C-alpha cells in the first residue's frame, strides 16, 4: 500500500482495540469486535496526516457463524481507503450506531437492520426502510427460508377456494 502513515496508524489502532489487520486489493481491512467499533471509527476518522473521514458505504454480511457490519472509509483529503469489519454476535445482533460520527450512516444502518436484523443502538429512527412493518424475518440472512413457488400456488388456491 502506498500510504505508509495509514498502515502505521491502522496497526497501532489494531493493537489497542485487539483487532486484526489484512490487506486485499490495496485496501487495508481492520477486523474488530462490535464493542469497540465506535472507538475504532472515531480514531480512524481523525488519523493525523491520513484521516479516513468519509463513510461511503456500510453494509451487513452474514457469515453463518456471525454477522459483520462493514464500513467502507476513504478520505476527502487523500488517497487512503480503509475497510473496518465489526463482528456482531448472531444470537444478539446489536452494535452501536455511528450516526453521531457520520449522519450519512442513518439510511445505511436502517438497510442493514431491515435485511439482516442487526440492531444499531442509539440510532435516531431504527425502523424498516424497504419492507413493511409486519414483515416477518430478515431476507438477507442465510437461514431465511423462502417458499418455493409451488407451495405459494397451493396456499393461494386454498385461500381463493379453488
N, C-alpha and C positions, 0 to 999 in steps of 0.2 A: 504494500500500500504506500502511496506517495506521501501521505501526511504522517510523519513520524511523531509529531506532537499529539495527534489524536490517538495513535497507538499507545503512547506512553500514558495519556490520561485515562484511557479505557482500561489498560492493565492495572493502573493504580486503583481505579474505582472498583474493578472486579475483585481485587484483593480485599478492599474494605467491606464490600457487600457479599463476599463469599460467592461470587459469580464465576462463570466460565466464559472464556473468550475464544472465538474462532473466526475464520475469515472465509468468505465464499464469494467468488467472482468479484473480488476487490472491495467487498463491503465487510466491515467489522461487525460481528454479531456478539452481543453480550447477553448471556442467558442468566436470569436471576430468579429468585423466589418472589412470589407476589407481594410478600410482606415488605420488601424493600424497593418496590417499583417507583414509588413517589420520590424517595431519596435519590434513586439512580437517575431518573429522568430530570429532576431539578439540577443535579450536578452536571449531567451531560449538556443541558441547555446552557450552562454557564462555564463550560471549559474555557480557560484563558487561551487566546490565540486560535482556538479550534471549536467554537461553540456549535453544538448541534441543536440549533434554536428553532427549527421549523419541523413541526409534525405534519408530514404529508400523507400519512395513512396509519390506520390502526385496524387490526382485524383479529378475529378469533380463529383458532386452529384446534381441531380435535385429534389427538394422537392416540386415542383409545385408552391410554393409561392416565392421561391428564389433559387439561386444556392449556393452551398458550394464548396469551394476548401479545400480539406482535406490533411493535411501534416502529414505524419507518421514519427515521430522522435524517435531516440534512441541514445545511447551513444557508442562511441568507447572505453570508459573507465569505464563503469559501467552498472548496470542492468536497469537503468531508461528508461522508454518509455513515450512518450507524443504525444498525437494527438491534432493538432491545426485545428480547423474548422473555416474558414473565410467565412462570409456571404457576398454574392455578389448579387447586385441588378439584378433582372431578366430583366428589361427593358433596362439597360445599363450595361451589364456584363463585367466590367473592374476591374482588380486588378493588383497591382504591381508584376512584375516578381521577383522571388527570385534567378534567375541565378547569380546575383552578390554575393549572400551568398553561394549558392551551385551550381556549374556548372552542376552538375548532374540533375538539375531540367529542363534543356533545353528540352529534348525529352518528359518528363512528362507533361510540360506545353503545348507543341505542341499537345500532345494527347488530353488534356482537351479542347484545342481550337478546334481541329478537330471534336470532338464528341459532345461538348456542346456549342461551340461558345463563350466561356469565353476568353476575350482578356487579355493578360498579358503585361501590359505597361512596356516598357523597355526591352522586350525580344529581343535577338540578331537576331533571324530569325523566327519570328512567321508566319508559314505557315502550311498548312495541311501536315500531316505525313502519314496518311493511305489512305485517299480519294483523288480523283483527284481534281485539282484546281477549275474546274467549277461545282463541285458537289453542289447541292442546299440543304441547310438545315444542321441540326446537328442531327444525328440519335439517340443519347442517350437522347435527350430531351423528356420529357413525352408528349409534344404536337407535336412531329414529326409524321407526317401521312405517313403511308405506304399503298400502294395499295394492295388490295387482289389479289391473283394470277389470278382470273377470269378476273379482269379488265386489267391486263397486257397482258393476252392472247388475249382479244378483241383488244387492241391497237396494238399488234404485228400483228394480222391478217389484220387490216386496213392498216398498213404500208406495209405489204408484198402483199397487193392487193387481198387477198383471199375473 
